[in-house]
């Protein structure tokens, strides 16, 4: 006998869980379908650092979601502020102003309230020291808009959300792959699923799709992102293969956003093909603003200090993939070693170290040594040495006269010991997906809502192009997930009332 629910949520990450919680709070019976087994639940969200980019006015807002913030932490920290105008400007600037303004505004204006809503449902937050604030001259100063992260990172986030979902009565099924949408006279009325090779139908008054992008699908990556993308490492789950997108397109949804774009970063060169849930971010290599990025030809190929890491890291992975052999090296000297995150010291890191540059490059696999030494000499000679180095601001310590100048944090590479780390491209999520209204209703090719169908998370197209501001992915997923759950529940209950 077929199951029946008010709302079915397809997906098992942050966006899906927010949708399920929200729908349940609005009185709907809810089933959440997670394709992964229980021990691998959480989608890409479980592999993140757990950061949320929200509008805030400093310590007052932070304290609303970190109530145990100490007086000492407040005294020794400059949280700054991050206004809605700054958030919208960042979204516009880093996406080259292609982002859908209605979707962007929805995320920004609902960001603070949504983080507070999550906090009220048991998600614990802490200040995001380290990745978004360095201790400089005895004080932490936050930069780039992100001030909080979920305790325990992404895995801590989804575990808290699953705990809340169970507490509020959401029914959860694991190892279930949704294969299609059911359509009736009034619109979408359920999903077709497969469990251990057995097909079944689950009926519902509304469906929320939050099943991730297509980053784990090699064939789709090559088709839409281009040649060579089949070789990229997948930072997160192996289960995000585009099923949710395909189902919606088959039902008449409109494709939207940058299908040739994705979030991709510098990643450990010899990392496994997919992420490791027990060590989710140890293959990250995010210290490059303080490095020289060197390719196989021994040359620099990008402005490492163009902006804060959280405004460049999501696009630099693509540039690494485009280098000869699809790899590069991050090269540092001892002046900045203390600024590198623990991921550079984790097990499985491809690292070489030496007391001279000649010894270092001899250990750097597949790099043209003479050209490397020339590159470093020319870089060192071009550095403006009369400008002070400060990792918490765009310090203007730059180079002059190079084909590719470094705009900030340009320390000469001259103090031993020297170190280098091998990286390749790690893909996080894809930017192309479905077109939705700000109410999260999925739209058809004529921009009309597909009755009964809502979407949230990575598979929403139109928000990110070319790049994205760090920690805005989880934020967007939570905002649209919460809205989708509410709207799906209200429609479902309205349909039930009309039928009665």
MOBELDA-V506231 format. One record per helix or strand of 2 or more residues. SS is the DSSP state (H for helix, E for strand). FROM is the first residue (numbers start at 1). TO is the last residue. If there is no record, write none. Layout:
BEGIN
ss=SS from=FROM to=TO
ss=SS from=FROM to=TO
END
This chain:
BEGIN
ss=E from=3 to=10
ss=H from=14 to=25
ss=E from=30 to=34
ss=H from=38 to=40
ss=H from=43 to=47
ss=E from=51 to=53
ss=H from=59 to=65
ss=H from=71 to=75
ss=E from=77 to=78
ss=H from=84 to=94
ss=H from=101 to=120
ss=E from=125 to=127
ss=E from=133 to=136
ss=E from=139 to=142
ss=E from=146 to=150
ss=H from=153 to=167
ss=E from=171 to=174
ss=E from=177 to=184
ss=E from=187 to=195
ss=E from=198 to=209
ss=H from=218 to=225
ss=H from=229 to=231
ss=E from=233 to=234
ss=H from=243 to=250
ss=E from=255 to=256
ss=E from=262 to=268
ss=H from=277 to=279
ss=H from=288 to=290
ss=E from=292 to=294
ss=H from=309 to=311
ss=H from=313 to=321
ss=H from=324 to=326
ss=E from=328 to=332
ss=H from=337 to=339
ss=H from=342 to=345
ss=E from=351 to=354
ss=H from=357 to=363
ss=H from=369 to=382
ss=E from=418 to=430
ss=E from=433 to=434
ss=E from=441 to=444
ss=E from=449 to=455
ss=H from=472 to=499
END
